[in-house]
Amino acid sequence: MSKATMFEKYPDVVEVDDLRVMLGGISKKLAYRLLADQEIRSVKVGRSYKIPKVCIIEYLMGEEMCRISIR
């Protein structure tokens, strides 16, 4: 499976519930820990995490963590 086709049914930015499914049904607690520890990079908007799909793919592929530029 290539990066281009991985999770193609998901939008470019997902939320925690999608992240949990994408990672095989992990617990909510583990999902929030991965985000809080910046194992998976995200942006917090209000009380919600917004997670770029590319960051999840890079986490799974074991590559250098995703870098997000916010301007």
Backbone bond lengths (Angstrom), bond angles and torsions (degrees), N, CA, C in turn:
res aa  C-N    CA-C-N  psi(-1)  N-CA   C-N-CA  omega(-1)  CA-C   N-CA-C  phi
1 M - - - 1.458 - - 1.522 108.50 -
2 S 1.305 116.39 131.05 1.457 120.13 179.35 1.524 110.17 -90.28
3 K 1.311 115.24 161.53 1.462 120.36 177.81 1.520 111.43 -60.19
4 A 1.318 116.25 -33.98 1.463 120.73 -177.02 1.526 112.07 -65.18
5 T 1.326 117.95 -30.70 1.462 120.27 -177.76 1.521 113.21 -102.52
6 M 1.312 117.26 -7.39 1.458 120.28 -179.50 1.538 109.42 -67.63
7 F 1.301 117.12 126.22 1.466 123.49 177.79 1.529 112.49 59.58
8 E 1.326 117.38 35.56 1.459 119.21 -176.19 1.527 113.39 -65.04
9 K 1.337 118.06 -20.11 1.469 119.07 179.65 1.530 112.65 -79.28
10 Y 1.326 117.24 -8.71 1.460 121.42 -179.94 1.526 110.71 -94.19
11 P 1.351 116.94 151.36 1.471 119.07 175.53 1.529 110.61 -68.88
12 D 1.315 117.21 170.34 1.467 122.00 -178.32 1.526 112.79 -65.40
13 V 1.326 116.94 -26.36 1.465 121.86 178.31 1.522 107.34 -127.32
14 V 1.339 116.12 127.19 1.462 120.64 -177.23 1.527 110.48 -119.86
15 E 1.314 115.19 172.08 1.462 121.76 177.33 1.524 109.35 -111.22
16 V 1.312 116.66 -179.99 1.465 122.20 -172.00 1.527 112.19 -59.49
17 D 1.316 118.53 -41.54 1.471 119.43 -178.84 1.526 111.60 -62.36
18 D 1.339 117.28 -39.16 1.460 120.23 175.74 1.526 110.43 -66.08
19 L 1.324 116.81 -43.04 1.473 121.21 178.36 1.521 110.44 -55.56
20 R 1.312 117.00 -44.21 1.466 121.33 -179.25 1.527 110.97 -59.60
21 V 1.314 117.02 -43.99 1.465 121.40 179.32 1.529 110.08 -67.08
22 M 1.326 116.51 -44.43 1.461 121.29 -178.31 1.526 112.12 -61.09
23 L 1.324 116.73 -29.18 1.462 120.88 179.42 1.528 112.07 -96.80
24 G 1.301 116.47 22.54 1.459 120.97 172.19 1.516 115.94 85.14
25 G 1.325 116.79 22.16 1.461 119.81 176.73 1.522 113.73 86.57
26 I 1.340 116.22 35.53 1.467 119.38 179.34 1.523 109.98 -67.13
27 S 1.316 116.24 162.60 1.464 121.00 -179.51 1.518 110.90 -70.73
28 K 1.318 115.20 157.98 1.454 120.74 177.30 1.529 109.88 -62.04
29 K 1.333 116.05 -39.36 1.462 121.24 179.88 1.533 111.10 -60.97
30 L 1.321 117.64 -45.32 1.458 121.01 179.14 1.526 111.11 -65.78
31 A 1.322 117.26 -40.72 1.465 120.78 178.99 1.526 110.56 -59.29
32 Y 1.322 116.92 -47.47 1.461 120.09 179.81 1.527 111.87 -66.88
33 R 1.323 117.23 -32.59 1.467 119.93 177.08 1.535 110.94 -67.07
34 L 1.335 117.21 -43.24 1.467 120.70 177.58 1.530 111.23 -59.79
35 L 1.322 116.22 -37.95 1.460 120.15 179.40 1.525 111.66 -74.23
36 A 1.326 117.24 -43.97 1.465 120.95 -179.18 1.527 111.57 -64.44
37 D 1.328 116.54 -37.13 1.474 121.08 179.45 1.530 111.97 -82.54
38 Q 1.319 117.05 0.63 1.461 124.56 -178.59 1.529 113.08 58.55
39 E 1.322 115.59 29.14 1.468 119.67 170.92 1.525 108.31 -66.36
40 I 1.322 114.99 -36.84 1.460 122.08 172.33 1.523 105.75 -119.48
41 R 1.311 116.30 120.71 1.464 120.53 -176.83 1.523 110.46 -72.10
42 S 1.324 114.58 145.38 1.453 120.64 -178.66 1.524 108.88 -155.82
43 V 1.319 114.40 174.00 1.453 121.56 175.08 1.517 106.43 -123.12
44 K 1.325 116.18 133.61 1.458 119.58 178.43 1.522 108.17 -97.01
45 V 1.315 115.44 123.00 1.459 122.51 178.35 1.518 106.82 -116.35
46 G 1.316 115.75 107.49 1.462 119.25 -173.26 1.517 108.62 64.54
47 R 1.305 116.76 -121.68 1.462 121.09 178.50 1.521 112.75 -101.05
48 S 1.327 117.20 2.18 1.464 121.69 -176.43 1.517 112.06 -105.83
49 Y 1.322 115.07 144.00 1.460 120.97 172.47 1.518 109.24 -91.22
50 K 1.322 116.01 136.03 1.461 122.89 172.60 1.524 105.84 -114.57
51 I 1.334 116.13 122.47 1.458 121.25 -171.75 1.524 109.59 -118.32
52 P 1.336 117.20 114.41 1.465 118.81 175.53 1.535 110.50 -62.64
53 K 1.307 115.80 132.01 1.466 121.25 -179.02 1.525 111.42 -55.69
54 V 1.316 117.44 -37.04 1.459 120.91 -179.56 1.537 111.34 -60.98
55 C 1.326 117.52 -32.06 1.469 120.50 179.03 1.527 111.25 -69.13
56 I 1.312 116.73 -35.15 1.467 120.76 177.45 1.527 109.54 -68.60
57 I 1.314 116.38 -43.16 1.461 120.46 179.19 1.522 110.62 -62.30
58 E 1.321 116.99 -44.75 1.464 119.72 179.82 1.525 111.33 -65.43
59 Y 1.321 117.51 -35.83 1.471 120.65 175.51 1.529 109.86 -61.46
60 L 1.311 116.55 -46.29 1.466 120.90 -179.22 1.526 112.55 -66.71
61 M 1.311 116.16 -34.47 1.459 120.75 -178.31 1.529 111.64 -79.79
62 G 1.330 117.36 -8.73 1.452 121.02 178.49 1.512 113.58 74.99
63 E 1.320 116.92 22.80 1.452 121.06 179.69 1.525 109.76 -88.94
64 E 1.323 115.66 173.42 1.457 120.74 176.96 1.523 109.09 -54.60
65 M 1.329 115.59 141.74 1.456 119.81 -177.42 1.519 111.78 -55.70
66 C 1.305 114.54 147.46 1.463 122.26 179.37 1.523 110.08 -60.59
67 R 1.290 116.76 140.72 1.463 122.07 177.02 1.520 108.05 -110.00
68 I 1.303 116.62 126.00 1.453 121.76 -178.93 1.524 108.36 -113.10
69 S 1.313 116.51 126.66 1.457 121.11 174.52 1.511 107.70 -101.13
70 I 1.296 116.11 122.57 1.459 120.84 176.26 1.519 107.06 -110.80
71 R 1.289 115.92 121.51 1.476 120.67 -178.36 1.488 110.66 -111.88
